[in-house]
Amino acid sequence: MKRLSLRWRMTLWYGAAVAASLLITGIALVILARHVLADRMDHALREELREISLELEMSVGLAEFQNAANARFFHHDIYEFAVFTADGQVVFLSAGLQNLESSNFPVDTAKADIQTSGTVLPWGAQLLVATWTKASSFGPLTVLSATSLNPVTDEVRRLESMIGVVFPLATLIALTGGYWLSGRALNPVRELALAAGSMSINCLDKRVPVTNPHDEIGQLATTLNSLISRLETAVTEIRRFTADASHEIRTPLAAIRMEAELALSRIRSDNEYRLALSVVVEEVTRLGRLADQLLDLSRHDAGLRQKCTARINVSHVLHETVEKLTGISKSKGVKLTLDCEGIPVALGDEIRLRQAFCNVLENAIKYTASGGSVSVCCKVQQKQIRIEFRDTGIGIYPEHIPRLFERFYRVDESRSQNTGGAGLGLPIARAHVQSCFGEISITSKPGVGTAVLVLLPVLDELESKAEFTLNGSMAAAGI
């Protein structure tokens, strides 16, 4: 069955369903017809029995009844009649029952109410017989009426024959119609497969036509178009990422090669060789840092880095980060301040969070002119730790903000190259904040400054106090 095409499988299932329905309907019709015909025959037989019994009641003597019965009931197209005395003597027999005795009929089951049963005559005829006992002026009698079962049997057989002819014909029509209907139903799927098959990695701008977006095929086509759009975006990002990474790697490699070629072009003094090697070491360090950053982001994208569940003191991390960058801010003439309310505790990794804060603060200091300020404010609001990094730098135009977390994206290529940035600081910061169950966002206004907001879920207050007390006790013990 699995080797058949979907069209043939749908056709066979449709044909099997129709055949099963016809078979069940045919069996039900035969049973119903047999029951209706038998019920109708039984009702008519009882009426005929009452007719001859009425004649028996109206007759005064035996001779009178026999004369009346011979006149009315001796010859009948469908029904036969018989009347017996209590000891089995024949009182009356219609034409079809001549030469028969009471033993050929179920007279022993006769009661005051009508009883019906089947019997078989000596020559094989099957009869349905209705009997009852009836009082008369010349003693109690057993009265019966009978009719042949052949008409019922013939009608049922004709119905069975008709069903036997209609069933295979209807099944064949169902299979033919099912094959045609399944072909029409699957035609959009076939067109969908052809359209999807014509696409390649180099032409992801094409889309599958959507005939009816409200049916199942239309929904499938819409979903496939959405998948292709995401794939196109991913491929574009990969290509851009590869190009940017190649560009970033080529620059330090070119510097290393140039310094090496200059050092080898002629014999130089020890100081000149030392200067050349220091440039090489600086560029190699830059390459190593870039490789570490790319590896860190790749692990985050692949889900190889688990989210951290250690409790960390956010204020402690902020104080250490600000203290580390105070020297850089003073050298640029930028005022760096920290305002932290309370001792917020969150789940995360202290090293990753410190690197994220450091990346954000370095960008803020880097793009703030001398005499400007960078402030860090940390407070707890609505079970969230809100950490806001605000600077009075040059700001960012709105069209650049949605792309700031893209790798290697730089608002100004020349300015970024002069400051030594590779465009990975903010993507790494977002990856680290997300690994700590947090969120990061940026708002900016050109000429006014930029604000970076980091939101971290805060732990339960009692848990935070217990954790802080434990950390304080361990620190006091020198652990």
Order of alpha helices (4+ residues) and beta strands (2+ residues): alpha-alpha-beta-beta-beta-beta-beta-alpha-alpha-alpha-beta-alpha-beta-beta-alpha-beta-beta-alpha-alpha-beta-beta-alpha
